[in-house]
Amino acid sequence: MKYVAKTFLGLEDVLCDELQTLGAQNIRKERRAVSFEGDLSLMYRTNIWLRTASRVLKTIRSFEASDADTIYREVKKIEWDEYMSVSQTFVVNATVYSDSFRNSQFVSYRTKDAIADFFNEKYGKRPSVRLTNPDIYVNIHISNNQCTVSLDSSGDSLHKRGYRSVQTKAPINEALAAGMILLSGWRGDSNFVDFMCGSGTLLIEAALIALNIPPGIFRKQFAFEKWNDFDVDLFEEILNDDSEERDFRHKIYGSDLSTKAIEIATQNIKSAGLGRYIELKTANVSDFEAPMGKSIIISNPPYGKRLTDNNIHNLYSTIGQTLKHRCQGMDVWIISSDSELLKSIGLKPSKKIALLNGDLECELWKFEIFAGKRNEFLASKSARKQYFSEKSICRLQHSEILASIV
């Protein structure tokens, strides 16, 4: 079966890696999405396990169309009673990138009409449309004149994990938070720190990654549970399989200047059942003290629509001073929609990644915090790289000599 996992700008490569780990076949990166193939078991696993996907679509028909009447005829050809019954409710969502179709709502209407007429002509009655919490989610995607009709197996976006009991004013999207962590390369091999943790999303996603707990276990329901071919035994077996969980021998630290934010983060962490792994405290970033042992910092300071402080540049400057003087030897990742704010940190980034946080275009900057002068750090880094490269060549030459002797 063919599927498409939708994601967010900048996370396509991470999603490809996730799908490969789950055993997906014929993986192909697309625009804010990744297409792949697999069986029913894989569809269940992707919904439960994918951290950076927003939804998983099952493709049921593809065709070309340059007008709405063609869409109506082609959609009506689908044997819809294989996927839903007259007594069920449905909704149609359209995504359109085409000069031929300027109104996605009109595409949704024509698709809905085709489904309703299919049932009316065959059974004399039709399923009802329900905009909220329907039984069946139908998706039609149009790119130029290429149309793809799919069933949405997820329902609510997969970033809505289900562990968030309360939230701060502008919490970071859970899938984006997980994507930031996976982009950093952190998998639980050191301490994790967020010194502006807000409602605790980055902390919780870090704990789930470190322990290898699937984010979908908190969900109350997936859309595929109302499909005609739903295999409850297979789904329960996959959902209850904890054989891939692992130990986490480090600690996750979160702090925030807002007492209210720490209270909210505490509730969310408790809701996720991760309290033993995460330590919280109320503190200003200027008072931050790095924990003992190897650590990484990933944080989401105020910016864009979250901007309430007239002295916001001073805040970012304070972040830079804190990193420079108290976080030597650490990798730090900071996201913001304002590059000028990131420049106020006063440190040169070693990497920049374009991301999208809601409707805000953002950049995730990586800072490698070192002791002494930058030139000395880069020279030592180059020397280490040269050393390990030469060591690898020596090992290869040694192996070739042994092979020739044998």
Secondary structure, 3 states (H helix, E strand, C coil): CEEEEEECCCCHHHHHHHHHHHCCEEEEEECCEEEEECCHHHHHHHHHHCCCEEEEEEEEEEEECCCHHHHHHHHHCCCHHHCCCCCCEEEEEEEEECCCCCCHHHHHHHHHHHHHHHHHHHHCCCCEECCCCCCEEEEEEEECCEEEEEEECCCCCCCCCCCCCCCCCCCCCHHHHHHHHHHHCCCCCCEEEECCCCCCHHHHHHHHHHHCCCHHHHCCCCHHHHCCCCCHHHHHHHHCCCCCCCCCCCCEEEEECCHHHHHHHHHHHHHCCCHHHEEEEECCHHHCCCCCCCEEEEECCCCHHHCCCCCHHHHHHHHHHHHHHHCCCCEEEEEECCHHHHHCCCCCCCEEEEEEECCEEEEEEEEECCCCCHHHHHHHHHHHHHHHHHHHHHHHHHHHHHHHHC
